Amino acid sequence: MNPDTTPPAPNLRSRLLRGAAIAVVLVAALSGSGLLFNEHLAPKATGAPGHALPLQPAETSIDRELAPILAAHPGETGALLLADGLDAFAARAMSARRAGRSLDLQYYIWNDDLAGQLLAREAHAAAERGVRVRILLDDLTAEGLDPKWMALDAHPGIELRLYNPFRNRASGLERGIELVQRAFSINYRMHNKAWIADGRVAVIGGRNIGEEYFAADDAVNFHDLDLMLFGPAVEQASAIFDAFWNSPAVVPIAALNTATPDELAGFLSDVDDAALEARARPYLSRVAASDTVRGYLEGRLQPHWSTTLEVVSDPPLKAGDDDRADWLATRLGDAVLGSRDKALLVSPYFVPGDTLTRELGGLVDAGVQVGIVTNSLAANDVPAVHSGYAGYRMPLLRGGVQLYEMKARGQQDMAGAFGSSGASLHTKAFVLDDRQGFVGSFNLDPRSANLNTEMGVLFDDPGLAAGVRAEYLRLSSPQASYWLYLDANGELRWLDRAATPPAALDREPDASWPRRMLAAVLGWLPIESQL
């Protein structure tokens, strides 16, 4: 062989190995420095302490409107279930418009889309009227939105703070390095969702702020659930907000960046333009026609009144906390495992793990009907979560658990491997023994149990339970979901009960082969604890 044409394979191999070794050392060094110096790497909480404003008997429109209703139900909290996206948007927009004292808004995601801009405009309009507005957002999904949030924060009546924020505000290499360096702490996120007006009205549940949550996106429709509350339990929501607002994990956005009056003017122009877009007018017309709006205007809204309703949350800091007595996972787990007759669970991201799988089977052995509605692969907007769930289906079915997977509407094969068009389940709720129940942000997965802070409403009330049970039955109906079972050979099957005749399917329904392959590959990775 001509030595001049022989490739220097050994030298090339050595260089590649050396480069890989250097990369591993660098990642290890970054991660190690984060482990050693994490408390010094995270931005410091510099915000002044803040608290919910005292309630007044007749200071605002909301005070005056609710006074006679609350007087007729002393000590009770009124609750309305909001399953419809238009109603859920209307509840937030109407309460913001009626507010005269305060708005406290706490969210994991606030998208810069039509719905996000319209609700941001409502918050700004309230501040213009003299309402004190506090906005608390998780920072993980806020990348690239600093100029708009800083502009809103520049209003004297608005303060915006971020939960567990990145030091590096710009996208790119520096933010990526910080993600690796702070991997031991940046993974803890705030998944809470609350909209509180004048300390009198609260909307608590599963919805973030974005088009898909409020039936404003033609491509994706998230099935979700909120509770709109009136009365004493709203003070519990305010206390939870204050605990997070004053937490060491929360930093004012003004301490991370700067804003100018020009930026504020530009942001307001963008939001005003959004209201004039072609899509906004028909959407707002649909909102105006919603049952919630019409019922409010006609004075016929009939909340369910209860004294056994509690707004609950994880503590603001879960990292490094070994005492889990006050964690939401503990309370919810105790409630579910205390079921005596029936446990009907709805969780879009469902990764039960060996322990919960075994415990749910134990409930079945004790005579409890256990049913679960979750997303199919085609409907799940996070394929990695489905990969963590898929391996538990057969053990659950063998244990007698009833499983339903949400059908996806739309052209799934056109959606690609990484996203879902059509319907997707986002409701997080359960009902136990036709009495107890929960509606909130908590998924039955390791992330909600161990990494995210979560929030919701616990109740022990047959009337509210009936409403949540009706939503479970709607989601598990033949039109909405597939029923999973094991055939005579013990193989997993999906039954489409809406077909004529009912059709048994032997692979993930409606999912394209790239999506099925992606879920299979992800299932090989040791990532279950992060799901």
Buried (B, 14 or more C-beta within 10 A) or exposed (E): EEEEEEEEEEEEEEEEEEEEEEEEEEBEEBBEBBEEEBEEBBBEBEBEEBEBBEBEEEBBBBBEBBEEBBEEBEEBBBBBBBBBBBBBBBBBBBBBEBBBBBBBBBBBBBBBBBBBBBBBBBBBBBBEEEBBBBBBBBBBBBEEBBBBBBBBBBBEBBBBBBBBBBBBBEEEEEBEBBBBBBBBBBBBBBBBBBBBBBBBBBBBBBBBBBBBBBBBBEEBBBBBBBBBBBBBBBBBBBEBBBBBBBBEBBBBBBBBEEBEEEBBEBBBEBBEEBEEEEBBEEBBEBBEEBBBBEBBEEEEBEBBBBBEBBBBBBBBBBEEEEEBEEBBBBBBBEBBBEBEEBBBBBBBBBBBBEEBBEBBBEBBEEEBBBBBBBBBBBBBBBBBBBBBBBEBBBBBBEBBBBBBBBBBBBEBEEBEBEEBBBBBBBBBBBBBBBBBBBBBBBBBBBBBBBBBBBBBBBBBBBEBBBBBBEBBEBBBBBEBBBBBBEEEEEEBBBBBBBEEEEEBBEEBBBBBEEBBEBBEEBBEEEBBBBB
